[in-house]
Amino acid sequence: SKSIPHASSPRLRTAIIKFDYEALDSNELSVLAKETVNIISDGDDSDWVTVEKQLSKQHGRVPRAYLQIDASLS
């Protein structure tokens, strides 16, 4: 198999928060509208996506409806 440059560091998928969201428990993440976050996992639950804040590296779950996922990286 041919090695692909940069294959060891896949590009992170990102999403833009559409609405402010206030975390309701310790598994969730409070985010603000227009904030850009990295997607960690979106396959476990159809209604929730695990994201990471780009600056603070805090991570948690946010409702999928609150995210504008960058489709160009999927």
PyMOL Python script that loads the backbone (N, CA, C, O; Angstrom):
from pymol import cmd

cmd.read_pdbstr("""\
ATOM      1  N   SER A   1       0.839  -1.197   0.000  1.00  0.00           N
ATOM      2  CA  SER A   1       0.000   0.000   0.000  1.00  0.00           C
ATOM      3  C   SER A   1       0.872   1.244   0.000  1.00  0.00           C
ATOM      4  O   SER A   1       1.881   1.304   0.703  1.00  0.00           O
ATOM      5  N   LYS A   2       0.485   2.227  -0.783  1.00  0.00           N
ATOM      6  CA  LYS A   2       1.254   3.463  -0.865  1.00  0.00           C
ATOM      7  C   LYS A   2       0.994   4.317   0.371  1.00  0.00           C
ATOM      8  O   LYS A   2      -0.132   4.396   0.862  1.00  0.00           O
ATOM      9  N   SER A   3       2.045   4.948   0.860  1.00  0.00           N
ATOM     10  CA  SER A   3       1.864   5.841   1.993  1.00  0.00           C
ATOM     11  C   SER A   3       1.417   7.210   1.484  1.00  0.00           C
ATOM     12  O   SER A   3       1.925   7.714   0.482  1.00  0.00           O
ATOM     13  N   ILE A   4       0.478   7.785   2.179  1.00  0.00           N
ATOM     14  CA  ILE A   4      -0.052   9.092   1.794  1.00  0.00           C
ATOM     15  C   ILE A   4       0.533  10.137   2.734  1.00  0.00           C
ATOM     16  O   ILE A   4       0.449   9.975   3.952  1.00  0.00           O
ATOM     17  N   PRO A   5       1.119  11.197   2.209  1.00  0.00           N
ATOM     18  CA  PRO A   5       1.662  12.242   3.091  1.00  0.00           C
ATOM     19  C   PRO A   5       0.591  12.769   4.044  1.00  0.00           C
ATOM     20  O   PRO A   5      -0.555  12.978   3.648  1.00  0.00           O
ATOM     21  N   HIS A   6       0.963  12.976   5.264  1.00  0.00           N
ATOM     22  CA  HIS A   6       0.100  13.543   6.292  1.00  0.00           C
ATOM     23  C   HIS A   6      -1.030  12.602   6.701  1.00  0.00           C
ATOM     24  O   HIS A   6      -1.976  13.037   7.357  1.00  0.00           O
ATOM     25  N   ALA A   7      -0.956  11.330   6.333  1.00  0.00           N
ATOM     26  CA  ALA A   7      -2.019  10.399   6.694  1.00  0.00           C
ATOM     27  C   ALA A   7      -2.050  10.168   8.205  1.00  0.00           C
ATOM     28  O   ALA A   7      -3.086   9.811   8.766  1.00  0.00           O
ATOM     29  N   SER A   8      -0.907  10.374   8.854  1.00  0.00           N
ATOM     30  CA  SER A   8      -0.853  10.124  10.291  1.00  0.00           C
ATOM     31  C   SER A   8      -1.546  11.234  11.089  1.00  0.00           C
ATOM     32  O   SER A   8      -1.833  11.061  12.274  1.00  0.00           O
ATOM     33  N   SER A   9      -1.811  12.367  10.442  1.00  0.00           N
ATOM     34  CA  SER A   9      -2.494  13.455  11.144  1.00  0.00           C
ATOM     35  C   SER A   9      -3.699  13.906  10.316  1.00  0.00           C
ATOM     36  O   SER A   9      -3.644  14.919   9.618  1.00  0.00           O
ATOM     37  N   PRO A  10      -4.783  13.141  10.405  1.00  0.00           N
ATOM     38  CA  PRO A  10      -5.961  13.488   9.595  1.00  0.00           C
ATOM     39  C   PRO A  10      -6.502  14.852   9.969  1.00  0.00           C
ATOM     40  O   PRO A  10      -6.427  15.274  11.123  1.00  0.00           O
ATOM     41  N   ARG A  11      -7.046  15.534   8.976  1.00  0.00           N
ATOM     42  CA  ARG A  11      -7.616  16.847   9.250  1.00  0.00           C
ATOM     43  C   ARG A  11      -8.825  16.698  10.148  1.00  0.00           C
ATOM     44  O   ARG A  11      -9.698  15.864   9.907  1.00  0.00           O
ATOM     45  N   LEU A  12      -8.863  17.503  11.168  1.00  0.00           N
ATOM     46  CA  LEU A  12     -10.014  17.488  12.067  1.00  0.00           C
ATOM     47  C   LEU A  12     -11.228  18.057  11.354  1.00  0.00           C
ATOM     48  O   LEU A  12     -11.135  19.044  10.624  1.00  0.00           O
ATOM     49  N   ARG A  13     -12.358  17.420  11.577  1.00  0.00           N
ATOM     50  CA  ARG A  13     -13.607  18.005  11.104  1.00  0.00           C
ATOM     51  C   ARG A  13     -14.004  19.083  12.102  1.00  0.00           C
ATOM     52  O   ARG A  13     -13.820  18.928  13.309  1.00  0.00           O
ATOM     53  N   THR A  14     -14.541  20.154  11.592  1.00  0.00           N
ATOM     54  CA  THR A  14     -14.942  21.247  12.462  1.00  0.00           C
ATOM     55  C   THR A  14     -16.427  21.542  12.278  1.00  0.00           C
ATOM     56  O   THR A  14     -17.051  21.115  11.307  1.00  0.00           O
ATOM     57  N   ALA A  15     -16.960  22.268  13.220  1.00  0.00           N
ATOM     58  CA  ALA A  15     -18.350  22.694  13.138  1.00  0.00           C
ATOM     59  C   ALA A  15     -18.453  24.092  13.721  1.00  0.00           C
ATOM     60  O   ALA A  15     -17.650  24.487  14.566  1.00  0.00           O
ATOM     61  N   ILE A  16     -19.439  24.826  13.265  1.00  0.00           N
ATOM     62  CA  ILE A  16     -19.713  26.148  13.810  1.00  0.00           C
ATOM     63  C   ILE A  16     -20.989  26.040  14.630  1.00  0.00           C
ATOM     64  O   ILE A  16     -21.987  25.479  14.177  1.00  0.00           O
ATOM     65  N   ILE A  17     -20.945  26.580  15.836  1.00  0.00           N
ATOM     66  CA  ILE A  17     -22.113  26.554  16.712  1.00  0.00           C
ATOM     67  C   ILE A  17     -23.155  27.535  16.176  1.00  0.00           C
ATOM     68  O   ILE A  17     -22.839  28.689  15.886  1.00  0.00           O
ATOM     69  N   LYS A  18     -24.399  27.067  16.045  1.00  0.00           N
ATOM     70  CA  LYS A  18     -25.461  27.925  15.505  1.00  0.00           C
ATOM     71  C   LYS A  18     -26.172  28.735  16.581  1.00  0.00           C
ATOM     72  O   LYS A  18     -26.643  29.843  16.325  1.00  0.00           O
ATOM     73  N   PHE A  19     -26.248  28.169  17.803  1.00  0.00           N
ATOM     74  CA  PHE A  19     -26.955  28.838  18.897  1.00  0.00           C
ATOM     75  C   PHE A  19     -26.172  28.632  20.185  1.00  0.00           C
ATOM     76  O   PHE A  19     -25.451  27.644  20.325  1.00  0.00           O
ATOM     77  N   ASP A  20     -26.310  29.561  21.125  1.00  0.00           N
ATOM     78  CA  ASP A  20     -25.726  29.340  22.446  1.00  0.00           C
ATOM     79  C   ASP A  20     -26.327  28.068  23.053  1.00  0.00           C
ATOM     80  O   ASP A  20     -27.520  27.802  22.909  1.00  0.00           O
ATOM     81  N   TYR A  21     -25.483  27.293  23.730  1.00  0.00           N
ATOM     82  CA  TYR A  21     -25.971  26.097  24.428  1.00  0.00           C
ATOM     83  C   TYR A  21     -25.354  26.047  25.812  1.00  0.00           C
ATOM     84  O   TYR A  21     -24.137  26.159  25.963  1.00  0.00           O
ATOM     85  N   GLU A  22     -26.191  25.879  26.814  1.00  0.00           N
ATOM     86  CA  GLU A  22     -25.738  25.796  28.206  1.00  0.00           C
ATOM     87  C   GLU A  22     -25.742  24.332  28.634  1.00  0.00           C
ATOM     88  O   GLU A  22     -26.786  23.680  28.619  1.00  0.00           O
ATOM     89  N   ALA A  23     -24.572  23.813  29.015  1.00  0.00           N
ATOM     90  CA  ALA A  23     -24.473  22.412  29.422  1.00  0.00           C
ATOM     91  C   ALA A  23     -25.389  22.131  30.609  1.00  0.00           C
ATOM     92  O   ALA A  23     -25.494  22.934  31.536  1.00  0.00           O
ATOM     93  N   LEU A  24     -26.049  20.976  30.561  1.00  0.00           N
ATOM     94  CA  LEU A  24     -26.968  20.583  31.631  1.00  0.00           C
ATOM     95  C   LEU A  24     -26.345  19.567  32.581  1.00  0.00           C
ATOM     96  O   LEU A  24     -26.836  19.372  33.692  1.00  0.00           O
ATOM     97  N   ASP A  25     -25.262  18.917  32.146  1.00  0.00           N
ATOM     98  CA  ASP A  25     -24.565  18.003  33.054  1.00  0.00           C
ATOM     99  C   ASP A  25     -23.085  17.952  32.693  1.00  0.00           C
ATOM    100  O   ASP A  25     -22.650  18.614  31.751  1.00  0.00           O
ATOM    101  N   SER A  26     -22.315  17.172  33.435  1.00  0.00           N
ATOM    102  CA  SER A  26     -20.858  17.193  33.274  1.00  0.00           C
ATOM    103  C   SER A  26     -20.382  16.584  31.959  1.00  0.00           C
ATOM    104  O   SER A  26     -19.228  16.777  31.575  1.00  0.00           O
ATOM    105  N   ASN A  27     -21.251  15.852  31.263  1.00  0.00           N
ATOM    106  CA  ASN A  27     -20.865  15.276  29.973  1.00  0.00           C
ATOM    107  C   ASN A  27     -21.037  16.256  28.828  1.00  0.00           C
ATOM    108  O   ASN A  27     -20.529  16.028  27.730  1.00  0.00           O
ATOM    109  N   GLU A  28     -21.748  17.346  29.078  1.00  0.00           N
ATOM    110  CA  GLU A  28     -22.053  18.304  28.032  1.00  0.00           C
ATOM    111  C   GLU A  28     -21.095  19.490  28.080  1.00  0.00           C
ATOM    112  O   GLU A  28     -20.351  19.667  29.044  1.00  0.00           O
ATOM    113  N   LEU A  29     -21.128  20.302  27.016  1.00  0.00           N
ATOM    114  CA  LEU A  29     -20.214  21.433  26.902  1.00  0.00           C
ATOM    115  C   LEU A  29     -21.006  22.692  26.591  1.00  0.00           C
ATOM    116  O   LEU A  29     -21.811  22.708  25.660  1.00  0.00           O
ATOM    117  N   SER A  30     -20.785  23.736  27.361  1.00  0.00           N
ATOM    118  CA  SER A  30     -21.418  25.024  27.066  1.00  0.00           C
ATOM    119  C   SER A  30     -20.656  25.683  25.925  1.00  0.00           C
ATOM    120  O   SER A  30     -19.428  25.765  25.948  1.00  0.00           O
ATOM    121  N   VAL A  31     -21.399  26.153  24.926  1.00  0.00           N
ATOM    122  CA  VAL A  31     -20.787  26.785  23.759  1.00  0.00           C
ATOM    123  C   VAL A  31     -21.579  28.031  23.389  1.00  0.00           C
ATOM    124  O   VAL A  31     -22.724  28.205  23.808  1.00  0.00           O
ATOM    125  N   LEU A  32     -20.955  28.888  22.601  1.00  0.00           N
ATOM    126  CA  LEU A  32     -21.582  30.125  22.171  1.00  0.00           C
ATOM    127  C   LEU A  32     -21.792  30.122  20.664  1.00  0.00           C
ATOM    128  O   LEU A  32     -21.018  29.515  19.924  1.00  0.00           O
ATOM    129  N   ALA A  33     -22.827  30.793  20.220  1.00  0.00           N
ATOM    130  CA  ALA A  33     -23.095  30.912  18.787  1.00  0.00           C
ATOM    131  C   ALA A  33     -21.874  31.477  18.068  1.00  0.00           C
ATOM    132  O   ALA A  33     -21.177  32.342  18.599  1.00  0.00           O
ATOM    133  N   LYS A  34     -21.622  30.982  16.859  1.00  0.00           N
ATOM    134  CA  LYS A  34     -20.518  31.392  15.990  1.00  0.00           C
ATOM    135  C   LYS A  34     -19.157  30.861  16.423  1.00  0.00           C
ATOM    136  O   LYS A  34     -18.151  31.128  15.766  1.00  0.00           O
ATOM    137  N   GLU A  35     -19.116  30.106  17.532  1.00  0.00           N
ATOM    138  CA  GLU A  35     -17.866  29.493  17.963  1.00  0.00           C
ATOM    139  C   GLU A  35     -17.546  28.315  17.033  1.00  0.00           C
ATOM    140  O   GLU A  35     -18.446  27.584  16.621  1.00  0.00           O
ATOM    141  N   THR A  36     -16.263  28.137  16.707  1.00  0.00           N
ATOM    142  CA  THR A  36     -15.843  26.996  15.902  1.00  0.00           C
ATOM    143  C   THR A  36     -15.249  25.942  16.828  1.00  0.00           C
ATOM    144  O   THR A  36     -14.401  26.246  17.668  1.00  0.00           O
ATOM    145  N   VAL A  37     -15.700  24.705  16.668  1.00  0.00           N
ATOM    146  CA  VAL A  37     -15.235  23.603  17.515  1.00  0.00           C
ATOM    147  C   VAL A  37     -14.745  22.457  16.636  1.00  0.00           C
ATOM    148  O   VAL A  37     -15.137  22.338  15.475  1.00  0.00           O
ATOM    149  N   ASN A  38     -13.883  21.616  17.204  1.00  0.00           N
ATOM    150  CA  ASN A  38     -13.424  20.407  16.525  1.00  0.00           C
ATOM    151  C   ASN A  38     -14.369  19.265  16.873  1.00  0.00           C
ATOM    152  O   ASN A  38     -14.782  19.129  18.025  1.00  0.00           O
ATOM    153  N   ILE A  39     -14.714  18.444  15.883  1.00  0.00           N
ATOM    154  CA  ILE A  39     -15.567  17.290  16.129  1.00  0.00           C
ATOM    155  C   ILE A  39     -14.693  16.115  16.540  1.00  0.00           C
ATOM    156  O   ILE A  39     -13.793  15.710  15.805  1.00  0.00           O
ATOM    157  N   ILE A  40     -14.970  15.568  17.734  1.00  0.00           N
ATOM    158  CA  ILE A  40     -14.223  14.415  18.214  1.00  0.00           C
ATOM    159  C   ILE A  40     -14.935  13.134  17.796  1.00  0.00           C
ATOM    160  O   ILE A  40     -14.306  12.205  17.289  1.00  0.00           O
ATOM    161  N   SER A  41     -16.233  13.087  18.008  1.00  0.00           N
ATOM    162  CA  SER A  41     -17.008  11.896  17.671  1.00  0.00           C
ATOM    163  C   SER A  41     -18.446  12.287  17.386  1.00  0.00           C
ATOM    164  O   SER A  41     -19.058  13.041  18.143  1.00  0.00           O
ATOM    165  N   ASP A  42     -18.987  11.763  16.278  1.00  0.00           N
ATOM    166  CA  ASP A  42     -20.393  12.028  16.004  1.00  0.00           C
ATOM    167  C   ASP A  42     -21.119  10.750  15.601  1.00  0.00           C
ATOM    168  O   ASP A  42     -22.209  10.802  15.031  1.00  0.00           O
ATOM    169  N   GLY A  43     -20.511   9.597  15.900  1.00  0.00           N
ATOM    170  CA  GLY A  43     -21.111   8.343  15.467  1.00  0.00           C
ATOM    171  C   GLY A  43     -21.863   7.577  16.534  1.00  0.00           C
ATOM    172  O   GLY A  43     -22.628   6.667  16.214  1.00  0.00           O
ATOM    173  N   ASP A  44     -21.664   7.926  17.802  1.00  0.00           N
ATOM    174  CA  ASP A  44     -22.250   7.127  18.872  1.00  0.00           C
ATOM    175  C   ASP A  44     -23.732   7.398  19.081  1.00  0.00           C
ATOM    176  O   ASP A  44     -24.481   6.498  19.458  1.00  0.00           O
ATOM    177  N   ASP A  45     -24.154   8.617  18.841  1.00  0.00           N
ATOM    178  CA  ASP A  45     -25.525   9.006  19.145  1.00  0.00           C
ATOM    179  C   ASP A  45     -25.997   9.970  18.065  1.00  0.00           C
ATOM    180  O   ASP A  45     -25.319  10.952  17.764  1.00  0.00           O
ATOM    181  N   SER A  46     -27.155   9.690  17.484  1.00  0.00           N
ATOM    182  CA  SER A  46     -27.613  10.495  16.354  1.00  0.00           C
ATOM    183  C   SER A  46     -27.969  11.926  16.752  1.00  0.00           C
ATOM    184  O   SER A  46     -27.954  12.821  15.907  1.00  0.00           O
ATOM    185  N   ASP A  47     -28.286  12.152  18.019  1.00  0.00           N
ATOM    186  CA  ASP A  47     -28.733  13.477  18.445  1.00  0.00           C
ATOM    187  C   ASP A  47     -27.633  14.314  19.087  1.00  0.00           C
ATOM    188  O   ASP A  47     -27.816  15.512  19.303  1.00  0.00           O
ATOM    189  N   TRP A  48     -26.505  13.705  19.390  1.00  0.00           N
ATOM    190  CA  TRP A  48     -25.434  14.394  20.120  1.00  0.00           C
ATOM    191  C   TRP A  48     -24.110  14.211  19.410  1.00  0.00           C
ATOM    192  O   TRP A  48     -23.863  13.171  18.799  1.00  0.00           O
ATOM    193  N   VAL A  49     -23.255  15.227  19.490  1.00  0.00           N
ATOM    194  CA  VAL A  49     -21.918  15.183  18.901  1.00  0.00           C
ATOM    195  C   VAL A  49     -20.916  15.592  19.980  1.00  0.00           C
ATOM    196  O   VAL A  49     -21.132  16.579  20.683  1.00  0.00           O
ATOM    197  N   THR A  50     -19.834  14.848  20.112  1.00  0.00           N
ATOM    198  CA  THR A  50     -18.777  15.219  21.043  1.00  0.00           C
ATOM    199  C   THR A  50     -17.818  16.164  20.336  1.00  0.00           C
ATOM    200  O   THR A  50     -17.270  15.836  19.284  1.00  0.00           O
ATOM    201  N   VAL A  51     -17.619  17.341  20.924  1.00  0.00           N
ATOM    202  CA  VAL A  51     -16.780  18.367  20.311  1.00  0.00           C
ATOM    203  C   VAL A  51     -15.726  18.856  21.295  1.00  0.00           C
ATOM    204  O   VAL A  51     -15.813  18.610  22.498  1.00  0.00           O
ATOM    205  N   GLU A  52     -14.728  19.553  20.758  1.00  0.00           N
ATOM    206  CA  GLU A  52     -13.655  20.123  21.567  1.00  0.00           C
ATOM    207  C   GLU A  52     -13.481  21.581  21.182  1.00  0.00           C
ATOM    208  O   GLU A  52     -13.411  21.918  20.000  1.00  0.00           O
ATOM    209  N   LYS A  53     -13.413  22.446  22.190  1.00  0.00           N
ATOM    210  CA  LYS A  53     -13.131  23.852  21.918  1.00  0.00           C
ATOM    211  C   LYS A  53     -11.692  23.988  21.431  1.00  0.00           C
ATOM    212  O   LYS A  53     -10.786  23.350  21.967  1.00  0.00           O
ATOM    213  N   GLN A  54     -11.488  24.818  20.418  1.00  0.00           N
ATOM    214  CA  GLN A  54     -10.168  24.897  19.794  1.00  0.00           C
ATOM    215  C   GLN A  54      -9.121  25.540  20.692  1.00  0.00           C
ATOM    216  O   GLN A  54      -7.956  25.142  20.656  1.00  0.00           O
ATOM    217  N   LEU A  55      -9.504  26.514  21.488  1.00  0.00           N
ATOM    218  CA  LEU A  55      -8.519  27.207  22.320  1.00  0.00           C
ATOM    219  C   LEU A  55      -8.333  26.530  23.669  1.00  0.00           C
ATOM    220  O   LEU A  55      -7.205  26.227  24.058  1.00  0.00           O
ATOM    221  N   SER A  56      -9.427  26.287  24.388  1.00  0.00           N
ATOM    222  CA  SER A  56      -9.316  25.766  25.750  1.00  0.00           C
ATOM    223  C   SER A  56      -9.138  24.251  25.797  1.00  0.00           C
ATOM    224  O   SER A  56      -8.722  23.701  26.816  1.00  0.00           O
ATOM    225  N   LYS A  57      -9.459  23.567  24.669  1.00  0.00           N
ATOM    226  CA  LYS A  57      -9.396  22.100  24.585  1.00  0.00           C
ATOM    227  C   LYS A  57     -10.416  21.419  25.506  1.00  0.00           C
ATOM    228  O   LYS A  57     -10.330  20.212  25.734  1.00  0.00           O
ATOM    229  N   GLN A  58     -11.371  22.178  26.031  1.00  0.00           N
ATOM    230  CA  GLN A  58     -12.471  21.555  26.770  1.00  0.00           C
ATOM    231  C   GLN A  58     -13.289  20.731  25.789  1.00  0.00           C
ATOM    232  O   GLN A  58     -13.448  21.116  24.631  1.00  0.00           O
ATOM    233  N   HIS A  59     -13.808  19.600  26.248  1.00  0.00           N
ATOM    234  CA  HIS A  59     -14.640  18.820  25.354  1.00  0.00           C
ATOM    235  C   HIS A  59     -15.870  18.280  26.072  1.00  0.00           C
ATOM    236  O   HIS A  59     -15.888  18.118  27.293  1.00  0.00           O
ATOM    237  N   GLY A  60     -16.891  18.008  25.277  1.00  0.00           N
ATOM    238  CA  GLY A  60     -18.137  17.494  25.803  1.00  0.00           C
ATOM    239  C   GLY A  60     -19.153  17.364  24.687  1.00  0.00           C
ATOM    240  O   GLY A  60     -18.856  17.609  23.518  1.00  0.00           O
ATOM    241  N   ARG A  61     -20.366  16.970  25.075  1.00  0.00           N
ATOM    242  CA  ARG A  61     -21.402  16.721  24.082  1.00  0.00           C
ATOM    243  C   ARG A  61     -22.282  17.953  23.876  1.00  0.00           C
ATOM    244  O   ARG A  61     -22.599  18.682  24.816  1.00  0.00           O
ATOM    245  N   VAL A  62     -22.663  18.160  22.618  1.00  0.00           N
ATOM    246  CA  VAL A  62     -23.527  19.268  22.215  1.00  0.00           C
ATOM    247  C   VAL A  62     -24.610  18.678  21.312  1.00  0.00           C
ATOM    248  O   VAL A  62     -24.317  17.791  20.511  1.00  0.00           O
ATOM    249  N   PRO A  63     -25.850  19.147  21.420  1.00  0.00           N
ATOM    250  CA  PRO A  63     -26.892  18.630  20.516  1.00  0.00           C
ATOM    251  C   PRO A  63     -26.530  18.881  19.053  1.00  0.00           C
ATOM    252  O   PRO A  63     -26.086  19.972  18.697  1.00  0.00           O
ATOM    253  N   ARG A  64     -26.722  17.873  18.214  1.00  0.00           N
ATOM    254  CA  ARG A  64     -26.396  17.997  16.793  1.00  0.00           C
ATOM    255  C   ARG A  64     -27.109  19.182  16.140  1.00  0.00           C
ATOM    256  O   ARG A  64     -26.561  19.823  15.243  1.00  0.00           O
ATOM    257  N   ALA A  65     -28.331  19.469  16.592  1.00  0.00           N
ATOM    258  CA  ALA A  65     -29.117  20.559  16.001  1.00  0.00           C
ATOM    259  C   ALA A  65     -28.451  21.919  16.191  1.00  0.00           C
ATOM    260  O   ALA A  65     -28.764  22.866  15.470  1.00  0.00           O
ATOM    261  N   TYR A  66     -27.533  22.026  17.155  1.00  0.00           N
ATOM    262  CA  TYR A  66     -26.862  23.295  17.427  1.00  0.00           C
ATOM    263  C   TYR A  66     -25.611  23.482  16.575  1.00  0.00           C
ATOM    264  O   TYR A  66     -24.964  24.526  16.654  1.00  0.00           O
ATOM    265  N   LEU A  67     -25.262  22.485  15.761  1.00  0.00           N
ATOM    266  CA  LEU A  67     -24.009  22.512  15.004  1.00  0.00           C
ATOM    267  C   LEU A  67     -24.253  22.695  13.517  1.00  0.00           C
ATOM    268  O   LEU A  67     -25.178  22.118  12.947  1.00  0.00           O
ATOM    269  N   GLN A  68     -23.407  23.508  12.900  1.00  0.00           N
ATOM    270  CA  GLN A  68     -23.319  23.585  11.443  1.00  0.00           C
ATOM    271  C   GLN A  68     -22.036  22.867  11.087  1.00  0.00           C
ATOM    272  O   GLN A  68     -20.959  23.462  11.130  1.00  0.00           O
ATOM    273  N   ILE A  69     -22.136  21.580  10.733  1.00  0.00           N
ATOM    274  CA  ILE A  69     -20.953  20.773  10.498  1.00  0.00           C
ATOM    275  C   ILE A  69     -20.383  21.073   9.121  1.00  0.00           C
ATOM    276  O   ILE A  69     -21.114  21.169   8.135  1.00  0.00           O
ATOM    277  N   ASP A  70     -19.063  21.220   9.072  1.00  0.00           N
ATOM    278  CA  ASP A  70     -18.391  21.507   7.812  1.00  0.00           C
ATOM    279  C   ASP A  70     -18.382  20.240   6.964  1.00  0.00           C
ATOM    280  O   ASP A  70     -17.568  19.345   7.190  1.00  0.00           O
ATOM    281  N   ALA A  71     -19.278  20.164   5.997  1.00  0.00           N
ATOM    282  CA  ALA A  71     -19.458  18.949   5.197  1.00  0.00           C
ATOM    283  C   ALA A  71     -18.285  18.680   4.270  1.00  0.00           C
ATOM    284  O   ALA A  71     -18.114  17.552   3.807  1.00  0.00           O
ATOM    285  N   SER A  72     -17.479  19.684   3.993  1.00  0.00           N
ATOM    286  CA  SER A  72     -16.399  19.504   3.028  1.00  0.00           C
ATOM    287  C   SER A  72     -15.317  18.555   3.525  1.00  0.00           C
ATOM    288  O   SER A  72     -14.512  18.069   2.730  1.00  0.00           O
ATOM    289  N   LEU A  73     -15.285  18.285   4.823  1.00  0.00           N
ATOM    290  CA  LEU A  73     -14.258  17.409   5.371  1.00  0.00           C
ATOM    291  C   LEU A  73     -14.766  16.008   5.630  1.00  0.00           C
ATOM    292  O   LEU A  73     -13.985  15.143   6.026  1.00  0.00           O
ATOM    293  N   SER A  74     -16.038  15.753   5.423  1.00  0.00           N
ATOM    294  CA  SER A  74     -16.584  14.433   5.745  1.00  0.00           C
ATOM    295  C   SER A  74     -16.247  13.409   4.667  1.00  0.00           C
ATOM    296  O   SER A  74     -16.631  12.244   4.781  1.00  0.00           O
TER     297      SER A  74
END
""", "prot")
cmd.dss("prot")
cmd.show_as("cartoon", "prot")
cmd.util.cbc("prot")
cmd.orient("prot")
